[in-house]
Amino acid sequence: MKHIYILLLCVFLGACKESNSNKEKGGGKSNSKSESHKNSNEKHDDEEEEHHDEPLFLTKEQLKILDIDTGEIPVRNMNGFIKVNGKISVPPQNEAVITTSIGANIVSIEVIEGQQVKKGDVLAYISHPDLIQLQTDYLKMYNQLNFLEQDFLRQEKLYNAKVGSGRDYQQAKANYNSAKGLVKGLEGQLLLLGLNASYINKGEIYTKAPLKSTIDGFIEKVGVKTGQFVQPQKELFEIVNTDHIHADLMVFEKDISKVKNGQKVKFLIKSVGNKEFEGHIISVGKSIEEGTKAMHVHAEIDGHFDNLILGMYVNARIIFNEKKEQALPLEAFFRDGDRLFVFSVSKETEKGVEFEPLEVLQKENVHGYISFIFKKIQNDTIAVAKSGAYYLMSELKKSEAEHHH
């Protein structure tokens, strides 16, 4: 019986061992399947990532049709700037208004609007009885002055010799000085009218007086007609000198702290065909206009341009932060969600070019160009597609879809 019990126990233990062995085998198979599935998914992900990074090939003919240019990334001025508006103007000393000091009639007009004149050129002639009266008054006082001067010298001689009266000497002196002052005053009036006192001293009388230009420039406006009577100080002619033409810009209060003398300015004037001019700030105002909340900033335009006219509207950019960076035009970029890409040239052959999308990080967007850095460090001489990024990305996605199928 003892031997029988031992035999049954061995059989039972053997059965248990086999059962455990089968379970372990089964569990091993299950884990193996799970691990296999996991590896399969990882492999699929790797393949997908590799497939996304797979280069895109375009033939030379395709590049020509799509107008895609390739090359190294150029360096461009990516400047911080302020957009402002204004108009073409000149300094105050380059504008002049011609008037007359007495009421008179316009006898003749010698210029027309737009005509170039020099300082001292005659613009018109005026005439009036008051003009004649002024000259006769001057001539009468001038002759009287000569008599009073001789009388003063006689009285002075007698007084110094203690023969004449001191009262007569003082009176002669007062009369002489008074007459001399009146003559000087009348000479000043004649000078304002452009009349030569020496000519009148000879007994000659001007029947008309010239109105002369006080600066070099161009006739901007003629405000009178022949025969018209004009009052003193009426604006008869306007003259402007465009040798120092500049832009009068309005800078808003929020941007004033960024502006200072010497800063570069770029001007765009639509009236002359959207041509861009360059210049620099020469004067910054010190007060803000109440209505516009803006301040006057004057910028000189480099060079001389006859086609610029006062009052022309100006769009300008005041450059306050100059820097040069690698940049490409907008058409060289493709945005996918929050990510930005350019296409690098990974290989170039006689048949065509192989492109690879590279993610970049945007820095500045200035005037249609974007400066950037690569998310992963690249060679400084890397070549890229300078345009056509949208078409390249479309071709890449099309290629990916065909690959999956």
SULQUI-V920577 format. One line per field, one symbol per residue. phi: phi as a letter, one per 20 degrees, with the letter a starting at -180 (. if undefined). Layout:
# SULQUI-V920577
phi=???
This chain:
# SULQUI-V920577
phi=.fffffffffffffffffffffffffffffffffffffffffffffffffffeffddcfffffffelddcrfffecfdefbdeccabfbcfgfecbddccecfbdfebddccfnfecdfnffeaccbagfffffffffffffffffffffffffffffffeldeefffffffffffffffffffffffffffemdefffffenecfebceddfebfrcfebddccfnfedegmffecdccdefcfbdedddfgfdgfedbgnffcddcdffdnlfeddabfdbdfdbdfffelccfcdceefnccfeecgnffcdcceedbebdbfbcfgfedcdcmedcccdeeeaccfercddcfcfcdfdccclncdebcffdgcffegeceeamfffffffffffffffff
